[in-house]
């Protein structure tokens, strides 16, 4: 968009338009670019909210399934027959697994709750600009452009922070997944050991 803005301004400078019309078009183009960037940032925020909601839902289902599987009587009856080494390792992996799930859950919850997007500041200064005869349209475009730009800068920093939090939560989920795989592998080894011993 910035390249389009620069090309548009260069095209206008080369064209045969009057200088006043050139300036009017440049300010309007600047305003339009800022407006579209602001809209894109709002859409990005909505997409992030939807992504966090989906991941959070899947994570909650996964937590319920994991807790249900671990609290089954059959598991604990078999756990008592396992070698002390396997028991220790299983407990350690389960603690890691639920810790990573909790870290991911808390990060996603924080990202869900921190979903404020900075709205465009419509204040009396902008309203006054519309009604003042001595101010031209270029000043109005410039003021609205600066307002969009300030909101956009603040939202970009905020969205990048949220994205980082979501990435960290996904890393914790991957770690939890590998803990789960390790747990299943230990259960398989324990089962294999019991089969060999009997």
C-alpha positions as CSV (number, residue, x, y, z in Angstrom):
1,X,0.0,0.0,0.0
2,X,2.9,2.4,0.8
3,X,4.3,1.6,-2.6
4,X,0.9,2.3,-4.2
5,X,0.8,5.6,-2.3
6,X,4.2,6.6,-3.5
7,X,3.5,5.6,-7.1
8,X,0.2,7.5,-7.0
9,X,1.9,10.6,-5.7
10,X,4.7,10.3,-8.3
11,X,2.1,9.9,-11.1
12,X,0.2,12.9,-9.9
13,X,3.4,15.0,-9.8
14,X,4.1,14.1,-13.4
15,X,0.6,14.7,-14.6
16,X,-0.8,17.9,-15.9
17,X,-3.1,18.6,-13.0
18,X,-3.1,21.9,-11.2
19,X,-0.9,22.1,-8.1
20,X,-3.9,22.6,-5.7
21,X,-5.6,19.5,-7.1
22,X,-2.4,17.6,-6.8
23,X,-2.1,18.4,-3.1
24,X,-5.8,17.6,-2.5
25,X,-5.4,14.2,-4.2
26,X,-2.2,13.5,-2.2
27,X,-3.8,14.1,1.1
28,X,-6.9,12.1,0.2
29,X,-4.7,9.2,-1.0
30,X,-2.7,9.4,2.3
31,X,-6.0,9.3,4.2
32,X,-7.3,6.4,2.1
33,X,-4.2,4.3,2.7
34,X,-4.4,4.9,6.4
35,X,-8.1,4.0,6.5
36,X,-7.5,0.7,4.6
37,X,-4.5,-0.2,6.8
38,X,-6.7,0.5,9.9
39,X,-9.5,-1.7,8.5
40,X,-6.9,-4.5,7.8
41,X,-5.6,-4.3,11.4
42,X,-9.2,-4.6,12.7
43,X,-9.7,-7.7,10.5
44,X,-6.5,-9.1,11.7
45,X,-7.7,-8.7,15.3
46,X,-10.9,-10.6,14.5
47,X,-9.0,-13.4,12.9
48,X,-6.7,-13.7,15.9
49,X,-9.8,-13.8,18.2
50,X,-11.3,-16.6,16.1
51,X,-8.0,-18.5,16.1
52,X,-7.6,-18.2,19.9
53,X,-11.2,-19.3,20.4
54,X,-10.8,-22.4,18.3
55,X,-7.5,-23.4,20.0
56,X,-8.9,-22.7,23.4
57,X,-11.9,-24.9,22.7
58,X,-9.7,-27.8,21.5
59,X,-7.4,-27.4,24.5
60,X,-10.3,-27.6,26.9
61,X,-11.6,-30.8,25.3
62,X,-8.1,-32.2,25.4
63,X,-7.7,-31.4,29.1
64,X,-11.0,-33.0,29.9
65,X,-10.1,-36.2,28.0
66,X,-6.6,-36.3,29.6
67,X,-8.0,-35.9,33.1
68,X,-10.7,-38.6,32.4
69,X,-8.0,-41.0,31.1
70,X,-5.7,-40.5,34.1
71,X,-8.4,-40.8,36.7
72,X,-9.7,-44.1,35.4
73,X,-9.5,-46.9,38.0
74,X,-8.0,-49.2,35.4
75,X,-5.0,-47.0,35.0
76,X,-4.2,-46.8,38.7
77,X,-4.7,-50.5,39.2
78,X,-2.1,-51.2,36.5
79,X,0.1,-48.4,37.8
80,X,0.6,-50.2,41.1
81,X,2.1,-53.2,39.2
82,X,4.6,-51.1,37.3
83,X,8.3,-51.0,38.2
84,X,9.3,-48.1,40.5
85,X,11.4,-46.7,37.6
86,X,8.4,-46.6,35.3
87,X,6.2,-45.3,38.0
88,X,8.5,-42.4,38.7
89,X,8.9,-41.6,35.1
90,X,5.1,-41.8,34.5
91,X,4.4,-39.4,37.3
92,X,7.2,-37.0,36.1
93,X,5.8,-37.0,32.6
94,X,2.2,-36.5,33.8
95,X,3.3,-33.5,35.9
96,X,5.1,-32.0,32.9
97,X,2.2,-32.8,30.7
98,X,-0.4,-31.1,32.9
99,X,2.0,-28.2,33.6
100,X,2.4,-27.5,29.9
101,X,-1.3,-27.7,29.4
102,X,-1.9,-25.3,32.2
103,X,0.7,-22.9,30.8
104,X,-0.9,-23.0,27.4
105,X,-4.4,-22.6,28.8
106,X,-3.4,-19.6,30.9
107,X,-1.6,-17.9,28.0
108,X,-4.6,-18.5,25.7
109,X,-7.0,-17.2,28.3
110,X,-4.9,-14.1,28.7
111,X,-4.9,-13.6,24.9
112,X,-8.7,-14.1,24.8
113,X,-9.2,-11.5,27.5
114,X,-6.8,-9.0,26.0
115,X,-8.7,-8.4,22.8
116,X,-9.1,-4.7,22.9
117,X,-8.4,-2.9,19.6
118,X,-7.8,0.8,19.8
119,X,-10.8,2.5,18.2
120,X,-10.4,5.6,16.1
121,X,-10.4,8.6,18.3
122,X,-13.3,10.7,17.1
123,X,-13.1,13.8,19.3
124,X,-14.2,17.4,19.2
125,X,-11.1,18.5,17.3
126,X,-12.2,16.4,14.3
127,X,-15.8,17.7,14.5
128,X,-14.6,21.3,14.8
129,X,-12.4,20.8,11.7
130,X,-15.5,19.9,9.6
131,X,-17.3,23.1,10.6
132,X,-14.4,25.6,10.4
133,X,-14.5,27.5,7.1
134,X,-10.9,28.7,7.2
135,X,-9.5,25.1,7.3
136,X,-9.3,23.3,4.0
137,X,-10.1,19.7,3.3
138,X,-6.4,18.8,3.2
139,X,-6.0,19.7,6.9
140,X,-9.0,17.5,7.7
141,X,-7.5,14.6,5.7
142,X,-4.2,15.1,7.4
143,X,-5.7,15.2,10.9
144,X,-7.8,12.1,10.3
145,X,-4.7,10.4,8.7
146,X,-2.6,11.1,11.8
147,X,-5.5,9.8,14.0
148,X,-5.6,6.5,12.0
149,X,-1.9,6.2,12.1
150,X,-1.7,6.6,15.9
151,X,-4.4,4.0,16.4
152,X,-2.8,1.7,13.9
153,X,0.6,2.0,15.6
154,X,-0.9,1.2,19.0
155,X,-2.9,-1.7,17.6
156,X,0.0,-3.2,15.7
157,X,2.1,-3.3,18.9
158,X,-0.8,-4.8,20.8
159,X,-1.6,-7.4,18.1
160,X,2.1,-8.4,17.8
161,X,2.1,-8.9,21.6
162,X,-1.0,-11.1,21.4
163,X,0.5,-13.1,18.5
164,X,3.6,-13.7,20.6
165,X,1.5,-14.9,23.5
166,X,-0.4,-17.3,21.2
167,X,2.8,-18.6,19.7
168,X,4.1,-19.3,23.2
169,X,0.9,-21.1,24.1
170,X,1.3,-23.3,20.9
171,X,4.9,-24.1,21.9
172,X,3.6,-25.2,25.3
173,X,0.9,-27.4,23.5
174,X,3.6,-29.0,21.4
175,X,5.6,-29.8,24.5
176,X,2.5,-31.2,26.1
177,X,1.9,-33.3,23.0
178,X,5.4,-34.8,23.2
179,X,4.9,-35.5,26.9
180,X,1.8,-37.3,26.0
181,X,3.6,-39.4,23.3
182,X,6.3,-40.2,25.9
183,X,3.7,-41.2,28.4
184,X,2.1,-43.6,25.9
185,X,5.5,-44.9,25.0
186,X,6.3,-45.6,28.7
187,X,2.9,-47.4,29.0
188,X,3.8,-49.5,26.0
189,X,7.2,-50.4,27.4
190,X,5.5,-51.3,30.7
191,X,3.0,-53.5,29.0
192,X,5.7,-55.1,26.9
193,X,7.8,-55.8,30.1
194,X,4.7,-57.3,31.8
195,X,4.1,-59.6,28.8
196,X,7.7,-60.7,28.7
197,X,7.8,-61.4,32.5
198,X,4.6,-63.5,32.4
